[in-house]
Amino acid sequence: MPQSGFYAKVRRGMPALIDQWRRLGQADAGRLALILAETARVAKLGEPETTPSGAQLDDWSQPDAGDEVPLWAARTATFLLVQMPARPLPQSDDEACAWAYCWLRNRDFDSVESARDALPVHLQERLTHAVGAAWADRQGLRLI
């Protein structure tokens, strides 16, 4: 099933997404974990039950941690990365799928074209295919 293949890429890409945000953040792991959780709450990207520790954030950024990364953390890291003046880019296909999946979960779009057009310019080329795959996955999961 295509949806399960795409979602597997998303889960494999989430640690790299968290790691990129952690590496670009200008604070220690504990402070970055606090920023991630508080941003999730304020921006309504999720409701973490507790604020993760710096060690937990480090654990989520390990390549084999895909199933452990909470969706709120990946959504929030995407939200923060997209706004960074450094203009970070996903470094792999799996990470691009995670960015695209979170991009669609963070905002409402009427069409795949509007989702692509809303991307910051520096991400449009890199994420165009992944946003299409994320859109197809999302549409495939809706009940008729």
C-alpha positions as CSV (number, residue, x, y, z in Angstrom):
1,M,0.0,0.0,0.0
2,P,1.5,3.4,-1.0
3,Q,0.4,5.1,2.1
4,S,2.2,2.8,4.4
5,G,5.4,3.2,2.4
6,F,5.2,6.9,2.5
7,Y,4.5,7.0,6.2
8,A,7.4,4.7,6.9
9,K,9.6,7.2,5.2
10,V,8.1,10.0,7.3
11,R,8.8,8.0,10.5
12,R,12.4,7.3,9.4
13,G,12.9,11.0,8.5
14,M,11.6,12.4,11.8
15,P,14.8,11.9,13.8
16,A,16.8,13.8,11.1
17,L,14.3,16.6,11.2
18,I,14.6,16.8,15.0
19,D,18.4,16.6,14.7
20,Q,18.6,19.4,12.2
21,W,16.5,21.7,14.4
22,R,18.6,20.6,17.4
23,R,21.9,21.3,15.6
24,L,20.8,24.7,14.3
25,G,19.2,25.8,17.6
26,Q,21.4,28.2,19.5
27,A,20.9,26.7,23.0
28,D,21.7,23.6,25.0
29,A,19.5,20.5,24.6
30,G,17.5,21.2,27.7
31,R,16.6,24.7,26.6
32,L,15.8,23.5,23.0
33,A,13.5,20.8,24.5
34,L,11.7,23.5,26.5
35,I,11.4,25.8,23.4
36,L,10.0,22.8,21.3
37,A,7.4,22.0,23.9
38,E,6.3,25.5,24.6
39,T,6.1,26.4,20.9
40,A,4.0,23.3,20.4
41,R,1.6,24.5,23.0
42,V,1.5,28.2,22.0
43,A,1.2,27.5,18.2
44,K,-1.3,24.7,18.9
45,L,0.8,22.1,17.1
46,G,0.3,19.6,19.9
47,E,-0.1,19.2,23.6
48,P,2.9,17.5,25.1
49,E,2.0,16.0,28.4
50,T,5.3,17.0,29.9
51,T,8.3,19.0,28.7
52,P,10.9,16.6,27.4
53,S,14.4,16.7,28.8
54,G,17.5,17.5,26.8
55,A,18.4,13.9,26.9
56,Q,15.0,12.9,25.4
57,L,15.5,15.5,22.6
58,D,18.9,13.9,21.9
59,D,17.4,10.4,21.9
60,W,14.7,11.6,19.4
61,S,17.5,12.8,17.0
62,Q,19.1,9.3,16.8
63,P,18.6,7.6,13.4
64,D,16.7,4.6,14.9
65,A,14.3,6.7,16.9
66,G,11.6,7.2,14.2
67,D,8.8,5.5,16.1
68,E,9.6,7.3,19.4
69,V,9.4,10.8,18.0
70,P,6.0,12.3,19.0
71,L,4.2,13.9,16.1
72,W,3.9,17.2,18.1
73,A,7.7,17.4,18.2
74,A,8.2,16.8,14.5
75,R,5.4,19.2,13.6
76,T,7.0,21.9,15.9
77,A,10.5,21.3,14.6
78,T,9.2,21.7,11.1
79,F,7.3,24.9,12.1
80,L,10.6,26.3,13.6
81,L,12.9,25.2,10.8
82,V,10.7,26.7,8.1
83,Q,11.0,30.1,9.8
84,M,14.8,30.0,10.3
85,P,16.8,32.7,8.4
86,A,19.5,30.0,7.8
87,R,17.1,28.5,5.3
88,P,17.7,24.8,6.2
89,L,16.8,22.1,3.8
90,P,16.0,18.4,4.3
91,Q,19.1,16.3,3.8
92,S,17.5,13.1,2.6
93,D,14.4,11.8,0.9
94,D,13.1,10.4,4.2
95,E,13.7,13.8,5.9
96,A,11.9,15.6,3.1
97,C,8.9,13.3,3.5
98,A,8.8,14.1,7.2
99,W,9.0,17.9,6.5
100,A,6.2,17.6,3.9
101,Y,4.0,15.4,6.1
102,C,4.4,17.9,9.0
103,W,3.9,20.9,6.6
104,L,0.4,19.5,5.6
105,R,-0.4,18.7,9.3
106,N,0.5,22.2,10.4
107,R,-1.8,24.1,8.0
108,D,-5.0,23.6,6.0
109,F,-4.7,23.6,2.3
110,D,-7.4,23.3,-0.4
111,S,-5.1,21.6,-2.9
112,V,-1.6,20.2,-3.4
113,E,-0.8,23.2,-5.5
114,S,-1.7,25.6,-2.7
115,A,0.4,23.6,-0.3
116,R,3.4,23.8,-2.6
117,D,2.9,27.5,-3.3
118,A,2.8,28.3,0.4
119,L,6.2,26.8,1.0
120,P,9.0,29.2,1.5
121,V,10.8,29.8,-1.8
122,H,14.0,28.0,-0.7
123,L,12.0,24.8,0.0
124,Q,9.7,24.7,-3.0
125,E,12.0,22.8,-5.3
126,R,13.3,20.4,-2.6
127,L,9.9,19.6,-1.2
128,T,7.6,19.6,-4.3
129,H,7.7,15.8,-4.8
130,A,7.4,15.1,-1.1
131,V,4.4,17.4,-0.7
132,G,2.8,15.6,-3.6
133,A,3.4,12.3,-1.9
134,A,2.2,13.6,1.5
135,W,-1.0,15.0,-0.2
136,A,-1.7,11.6,-1.8
137,D,-1.1,9.9,1.5
138,R,-3.4,12.3,3.3
139,Q,-6.1,11.9,0.6
140,G,-5.8,8.1,0.7
141,L,-6.5,8.1,4.5
142,R,-9.8,10.1,4.3
143,L,-13.0,8.2,4.5
144,I,-15.5,8.6,1.7
